[in-house]
């Protein structure tokens, strides 16, 4: 009999808790960072029922909401936590056990020095959820793109009067925009061993170079061409990862008590000064692409984590709480990828109830109502999706004797395909060549990983 989602979640929690000595504070902020993204996206649209018709408009925060955004945009903490986890994994010696996610999972039976095999296995754990997501998105988008005639009007901004192909391309591209996170995370995971070694060799100098590089790219984007800033998709998030490595190695967690406070104050002042000098007031504008202001915010986040750690926050949790946190961490990638579908489902569900009970509609489709309903849908749906993902991961994760060269090529193809889908959507259609290429490359990477799984005895070939 198949394992039910609850049992699967418990097994994932056991894997997570047993993978290495957990730092519950780091696990907590990793989860908080992803859940903050869900909250933001649940509030992204204003929804109302007008004579029974669903009307959706984009929410345009301003004034105090923009300032508050700097305090709730916590995604840098995810990359900081990832750096912490990768540094913890690198600090271990001898065989280690596989964890349930790519953040700090290490392949079963692989030595700590086996960085090539470890990285390929980490990528395989990302590839499972990614392949399922791209596959479903491509299936829906492609079916819509090949539908003849004009598309019906939808309660979504900018879709009026489009053909089915145009609608599929636009909607797929908007939806695939979430994949910026997976694209960047793949790069971070691939470079993680080198980033840990860089800190162990050069200390904070590597971090300083990355932060100065982010500022130089911002300047080049303003003076030379805006395209220069696109390099910060890698540079800034690598800086966040390096902050996590430094935190694990003791930076700000040890030494004088005033040091993390001084770092927090300086980094916070840095954000204020950069905004005063012309950086966008909106925190979202500093995320896309990331900027020096975001890097400064990440330093403040790191100092905050150091202060919380020194204070003993989450140092000792009950077994029940630790297990729940482990379940949540094991599902973070799934939550991130499917949050938009869950939010859309919540809006449609609330709108249906609102039509049947008009007096409740203003409350149901309010932003707080949508947020609560979205988390309810996520809680109901994500364990079932994760069940499928885990089987895909098992099919894609290579054994210790698999070909490193073939695995590395699969990683490169997966990264290229994910980047293309992020930028172009997931429609298979002659009119969408880059989108088509992205989907096919993701599929090719999956096939390569899956067949490499059976290439035992080819180590290093």
C-alpha positions in Angstrom: 0.0 0.0 0.0 1.3 3.5 -0.8 2.4 5.7 2.0 -0.2 8.4 2.8 1.0 12.0 2.7 1.0 12.2 6.5 3.3 9.2 6.7 5.5 10.5 3.9 5.8 13.8 5.7 6.9 12.0 8.8 9.5 10.0 6.9 10.8 13.3 5.4 11.0 14.8 8.8 13.0 11.8 10.1 15.4 12.1 7.2 15.8 15.8 7.8 16.4 15.5 11.5 18.8 12.6 11.0 20.8 14.1 8.2 23.1 16.1 10.6 22.9 18.0 13.8 20.2 20.5 13.1 20.3 24.2 14.0 16.7 24.9 14.6 17.1 28.7 14.3 18.5 28.3 10.8 15.7 25.9 9.8 13.2 28.3 11.2 14.4 31.3 9.3 14.7 29.3 6.1 11.0 28.4 6.5 10.1 31.9 7.4 11.8 33.3 4.3 9.7 31.1 2.0 6.4 31.7 3.9 7.0 35.5 3.7 7.1 35.1 -0.1 3.8 33.3 0.0 2.3 36.0 2.1 3.5 38.7 -0.4 2.1 36.8 -3.4 -1.2 36.2 -1.6 -1.5 40.0 -1.1 -0.3 40.8 -4.7 -3.8 41.2 -6.2 -6.9 43.1 -5.2 -9.9 41.0 -5.8 -13.6 41.9 -5.8 -16.9 40.6 -7.1 -18.7 43.1 -9.4 -22.3 41.9 -10.0 -21.0 38.4 -9.6 -18.1 38.9 -12.0 -14.6 38.3 -10.7 -12.4 41.5 -11.0 -8.7 41.3 -10.3 -6.2 44.2 -10.2 -2.6 44.4 -9.2 -2.0 45.8 -5.7 0.3 48.9 -5.8 1.8 49.4 -2.3 3.0 52.8 -1.4 4.1 55.1 1.4 4.4 53.2 4.7 3.8 49.8 3.0 7.1 50.3 1.0 9.0 51.0 4.2 7.4 48.0 5.9 8.4 45.8 3.0 12.1 46.1 4.0 11.3 44.4 7.2 9.2 41.5 5.8 11.2 40.7 2.6 13.2 37.9 4.1 14.3 35.9 1.1 18.0 36.7 1.7 17.7 34.6 4.9 17.0 31.5 2.7 20.3 31.9 0.9 22.1 32.7 4.2 20.6 29.5 5.7 21.7 27.6 2.6 25.3 28.8 3.1 25.2 27.9 6.7 23.9 24.4 5.8 26.5 23.9 3.1 29.3 25.0 5.5 27.9 22.6 8.1 28.0 19.7 5.6 31.5 20.5 4.5 32.7 20.6 8.1 31.7 16.9 8.6 34.0 14.1 7.7 33.3 10.5 6.6 30.1 9.2 5.2 26.9 11.2 5.7 23.3 10.5 5.2 21.0 12.0 2.6 18.8 14.8 3.7 15.4 15.5 2.1 16.2 18.8 0.3 18.9 20.4 -1.7 19.7 23.0 0.9 22.2 21.0 2.9 21.6 17.4 1.9 24.6 15.2 1.3 24.5 11.9 -0.6 24.3 8.7 1.3 27.5 6.8 1.5 29.5 9.7 -0.1 32.5 11.1 1.7 32.7 14.8 2.6 35.5 15.3 0.1 33.4 13.8 -2.7 32.2 17.3 -3.7 31.4 16.4 -7.3 29.1 13.5 -6.5 27.5 15.5 -3.6 26.7 18.4 -5.9 25.1 16.2 -8.5 23.0 14.6 -5.9 22.0 18.0 -4.5 21.0 19.1 -7.9 19.0 15.9 -8.5 17.0 16.8 -5.4 16.1 20.1 -6.9 15.5 18.6 -10.3 12.7 16.4 -9.1 10.3 19.2 -8.0 11.5 21.3 -10.9 10.8 18.7 -13.6 7.3 18.1 -12.2 6.6 21.8 -12.1 7.9 22.5 -15.6 6.1 19.4 -17.0 2.7 20.4 -15.6 3.2 24.1 -16.7 4.2 23.0 -20.2 1.3 20.6 -20.5 -1.3 23.2 -19.6 0.4 26.1 -21.5 0.9 24.0 -24.7 -2.6 22.7 -24.7 -3.9 26.3 -24.5 -1.4 27.6 -27.2 -2.7 25.0 -29.7 -6.3 25.9 -29.1 -7.9 27.6 -32.1 -9.8 30.9 -31.9 -9.8 33.8 -29.5 -9.3 33.3 -25.8 -12.2 34.1 -23.5 -11.9 37.2 -21.3 -10.1 36.5 -18.0 -10.1 38.4 -14.8 -6.4 39.0 -15.1 -4.7 42.3 -16.0 -3.4 42.6 -19.6 -5.1 39.6 -21.1 -8.0 41.2 -22.9 -8.3 40.5 -26.6 -5.4 37.9 -26.8 -5.5 34.8 -28.9 -5.1 31.5 -27.2 -1.4 31.3 -28.2 -0.7 34.9 -27.0 -2.6 34.2 -23.8 -0.7 30.9 -23.2 2.7 32.6 -23.9 1.9 35.6 -21.6 0.4 33.6 -18.8 3.2 30.9 -19.0 5.9 33.6 -18.9 4.3 35.3 -15.9 3.9 32.1 -14.0 7.4 30.8 -14.9 8.8 34.0 -13.5 9.0 32.2 -10.1 11.8 30.1 -11.6 14.3 32.9 -11.1 14.7 31.5 -7.6 15.4 27.9 -8.9 17.8 29.2 -11.5 19.8 31.2 -9.0 19.6 28.4 -6.4 21.0 25.9 -8.9 24.0 28.2 -9.5 24.5 28.6 -5.7 24.3 24.8 -5.1 26.8 24.1 -7.9 29.2 26.7 -6.6 28.7 25.9 -2.9 31.8 23.7 -2.4 34.0 26.4 -4.0 32.3 29.1 -1.9 32.9 27.2 1.4 36.6 26.6 0.4 36.9 30.3 -0.5 35.8 31.4 3.0 38.1 28.8 4.7 41.0 30.1 2.7 40.4 33.8 2.5 37.9 34.5 5.3 35.7 37.6 4.9 37.8 38.9 1.9 35.8 36.7 -0.5 32.6 38.2 0.9 33.9 41.8 0.6 34.8 41.2 -3.0 31.3 40.0 -3.8 29.7 42.9 -2.1 32.0 45.4 -3.8 31.3 43.6 -7.1 27.5 44.1 -6.6 28.1 47.8 -6.1 30.3 48.0 -9.2 27.6 46.2 -11.3 24.9 48.6 -10.0 27.1 51.5 -11.0 27.8 50.0 -14.4 24.1 49.4 -14.9 23.4 53.1 -14.2 26.2 54.5 -16.2 27.0 52.1 -19.0 23.9 49.8 -19.7 21.2 48.4 -17.5 22.1 44.8 -18.6 25.2 45.0 -16.4 22.9 44.7 -13.3 21.8 41.2 -14.5 25.1 39.8 -13.2 23.9 40.6 -9.7 21.4 37.7 -10.0 24.5 35.6 -9.2 26.8 38.0 -7.4 24.3 39.2 -4.7 22.9 35.8 -3.9 26.3 34.3 -3.7 27.2 37.1 -1.3 24.1 36.0 0.8 25.3 32.4 0.7 28.8 33.5 1.7 27.3 35.3 4.7 25.8 32.0 5.8 29.2 30.3 5.5 30.8 33.0 7.6 28.0 32.7 10.2 28.6 29.0 10.5 32.3 29.5 10.8 31.7 31.8 13.8 31.6 35.3 12.3 29.4 37.5 14.6 28.4 34.4 16.7 31.6 34.6 18.6 33.7 37.5 19.8 32.7 40.8 21.5 29.0 41.2 22.2 28.9 44.6 20.6 30.1 43.3 17.2 26.8 41.9 15.8 25.0 45.0 17.1 27.5 47.3 15.4 27.1 45.3 12.2 23.3 45.4 12.3 23.4 49.2 12.8 25.9 49.8 10.1 24.1 47.5 7.6 20.7 49.1 8.3 22.2 52.6 7.9 23.7 51.3 4.6 20.3 50.5 3.3 19.0 53.9 4.3 21.9 55.8 2.7 21.7 53.8 -0.5 18.0 54.5 -0.9 18.7 58.2 -0.2 21.4 58.1 -2.9 18.9 56.9 -5.5 18.3 53.2 -5.0 14.6 52.3 -5.3 12.5 52.8 -2.2 10.5 49.7 -3.1 12.3 46.6 -1.7 10.8 44.5 -4.6 12.7 46.8 -7.1 15.9 45.9 -5.3 15.2 42.2 -5.7 14.7 42.2 -9.5 17.6 42.1 -10.1 19.1 42.2 -6.7 21.2 45.2 -5.7 23.8 46.4 -3.3 21.0 47.6 -1.1 19.7 44.1 -0.9 23.2 42.9 0.0 23.3 45.4 2.8 20.0 44.1 4.0 21.4 40.6 4.0 24.2 41.7 6.2 21.6 43.1 8.6 19.8 39.7 8.5 23.0 37.9 9.3 23.7 40.1 12.3 20.1 39.5 13.5 20.6 35.8 13.2 23.8 36.0 15.2 22.1 38.0 17.9 19.2 35.5 18.1 21.7 32.6 18.2 23.7 34.3 21.0 20.4 34.7 22.9 19.6 31.0 22.6 16.5 31.4 20.5 15.2 28.0 19.2 18.3 26.3 20.7 16.1 23.7 22.4 12.9 22.6 20.9 10.5 19.8 21.9 10.7 16.7 19.7 7.2 17.5 18.4 8.0 21.1 17.5 11.3 20.0 15.9 9.5 17.4 13.8 6.9 19.9 12.6 9.7 22.3 11.7 11.4 19.5 9.8 8.2 18.6 7.9 7.9 22.3 6.9 11.5 22.5 5.8 11.2 19.3 3.8 8.3 20.9 1.8 9.7 24.4 1.2 10.6 23.9 -2.4 7.2 22.4 -3.2 5.5 25.3 -1.4 7.5 27.8 -3.3 6.8 26.3 -6.7 3.1 25.6 -6.3 2.1 28.7 -4.2 0.7 30.6 -7.1 -1.6 27.7 -8.2 -2.8 27.4 -4.6 -3.4 31.1 -4.4 -5.4 31.0 -7.6 -7.4 28.0 -6.4 -8.1 29.8 -3.1 -9.4 32.9 -5.0 -11.7 30.9 -7.2 -13.0 28.9 -4.2 -13.7 32.1 -2.3 -15.3 33.8 -5.3 -17.6 30.8 -5.8 -18.7 31.0 -2.2 -19.1 34.7 -2.5 -21.4 34.3 -5.5 -23.6 31.9 -3.5 -23.5 34.1 -0.4 -23.1 37.7 -1.7 -23.1 39.2 1.8 -19.9 37.4 2.6 -18.0 38.3 -0.6 -16.3 41.5 0.6 -14.8 39.5 3.5 -14.0 36.4 1.6 -12.1 38.0 -1.3 -10.3 40.5 0.9 -6.6 40.2 1.0 -6.6 38.7 4.6 -9.3 36.2 3.5 -7.3 35.2 0.4 -4.1 34.8 2.5 -5.7 32.5 5.0 -7.5 30.4 2.3 -4.2 30.2 0.3 -2.4 28.6 3.3 -5.3 26.3 3.8 -5.0 25.1 0.1 -1.2 24.8 0.4 -1.6 22.6 3.6 -4.1 20.4 1.8 -2.3 20.0 -1.6 1.4 20.2 -1.0 1.9 16.8 0.8 0.3 15.1 -2.3 2.5 16.9 -4.7 5.6 16.2 -2.6 4.7 12.5 -2.7 5.1 12.6 -6.5 8.3 14.7 -6.3 9.9 12.3 -3.9 9.5 9.5 -6.4 10.9 11.6 -9.2 13.9 12.5 -7.0 14.5 8.8 -6.3 14.5 8.1 -10.1 16.9 11.0 -10.8 19.4 10.6 -7.9 22.5 8.7 -9.2 24.3 6.0 -7.2 27.9 6.5 -6.0 29.3 4.8 -9.1 27.6 6.9 -11.7 29.4 8.9 -14.3 30.6 12.3 -13.0 31.0 13.8 -16.5 27.5 12.7 -17.5 26.1 14.0 -14.3 27.9 17.4 -14.7 26.5 17.7 -18.2 23.0 17.1 -16.9 23.5 19.8 -14.3 24.6 22.3 -17.0 21.6 21.4 -19.3 19.2 21.7 -16.4 20.5 25.1 -15.5 20.3 26.3 -19.1 16.7 24.9 -19.5 15.5 26.4 -16.2 16.9 29.8 -17.2 15.2 29.7 -20.6 11.8 28.7 -19.0 12.2 31.4 -16.4 12.6 34.1 -19.1 10.3 32.7 -21.8 7.7 30.4 -20.3 6.9 26.8 -20.9 5.0 26.7 -24.2 5.9 24.0 -26.8 5.0 25.8 -30.0 6.9 26.9 -33.2 6.0 30.5 -32.4 7.8 30.2 -29.0 11.3 28.8 -29.9 13.1 29.8 -26.7 10.3 28.6 -24.5 10.2 25.3 -26.4 14.0 24.9 -26.1 13.8 25.5 -22.3 11.2 22.8 -21.8 13.1 20.3 -24.0 16.4 21.0 -22.2 14.8 20.4 -18.8 13.4 17.1 -20.1 16.8 16.2 -21.5 18.5 16.9 -18.2 16.0 14.7 -16.4 16.6 11.9 -18.9 20.3 12.2 -18.5 20.1 12.1 -14.7 17.8 9.1 -14.8 19.9 7.1 -17.2 23.1 8.1 -15.4 21.5 6.5 -12.3 22.1 3.1 -14.0 25.7 3.9 -15.1 27.4 2.2 -12.2 31.1 1.5 -12.5 31.8 4.6 -14.6 33.2 6.7 -11.8 35.1 9.7 -13.2 34.3 8.7 -16.8 
